[in-house]
Amino acid sequence: MIGRLWRVAVGIFLALPLIVVAGVSINEKQNLSFPPKGFSLGWYAQIFTDDGWRAALINSLWLAAASAVLAVSIALPLSWFLWRRVAPWARLVQMLGLAPFVLPPVITALGFLSFWATTGLYGHQWTAAISHGIFFTTLPLVTLTLGFSSIDRSLTEAASTMGADDRQVFRTVVLPLIVPYLISGFAFVFVLSLNEYIVAYMTVGFVMETLPIKIFNALRYGYTPTMASVSLLFVAVAAVIFALVALFGNLPRLLGAPGEERH
């Protein structure tokens, strides 16, 4: 009983900031009052009706989708290679894939800034997508590695015995088994890229405003409840995506917990 009450108390404590932000986002007037004074959903509508906020939303969605596609495109052949080449030196390849995410984000962002500035490509929108894709490659690399480790190698050996080449084995046997891990890796990158600020700011500066950059820039001119509305939007998108991953996949397994694969 005490343990249950403790968990409830911790859950309420963790939810308090979100409750305050939610209350602030529905204030009728432009202030930081909590409990909210009046009720208005106009600040949520402003995300889609205001040209600046709408452009930032589109930029964030484009950047998140592009970086997720790139991260998965890098992680898939890398994890496939690591699964097929069971050797100590192959772990070095995996470490290279994990390196960008292991370093502090500021260090990684400064590295990207130096690289793009040196090549003369600083400020292009696609450099942010490439930077995010490389930075978040670790996430689909981990999920896909778990997916490959759950495959019974006798299935691929049987397919090879029946005359299938490597491409056919991958397309007909391996790929269908790792699709949930592929989608989960994409989802994780999409959510984190949507919320990421430092790398995006360092690579595109003021050329392209994403929602996090827009919030930071807007704070210079004063607070509006639209910022709280955007924060709640981030939370809602993340909750929906992770709920779908948990519903259609094996979320504990994707997070590294041991156990049998669910089919």
Protein Blocks (a to p, Z undefined) as FASTA:
>chain_A
ZZmmmmmmmmmmmmmmmmmmmmmmmcfbdcfbdcdedjdfklmmmmmmpmklmmmmmmmm
mmmmmmmmmmmmmmmmmmmmmmmmgcfklmmmmmmmmmmmmpcfklmmmmmmmmmmmnop
ghiaklmmmmmmmmmmmmmmmmmmmmmmmpcfklmmmmmmnopafklmmmmmmmmmmmmm
mmmmmmmmmmmmmmpmklmmmmnommbccfklmmmmmmmnopcfklmmmmmmmmmmmmmm
mmmmmmmmcfklmnopacdddZZ
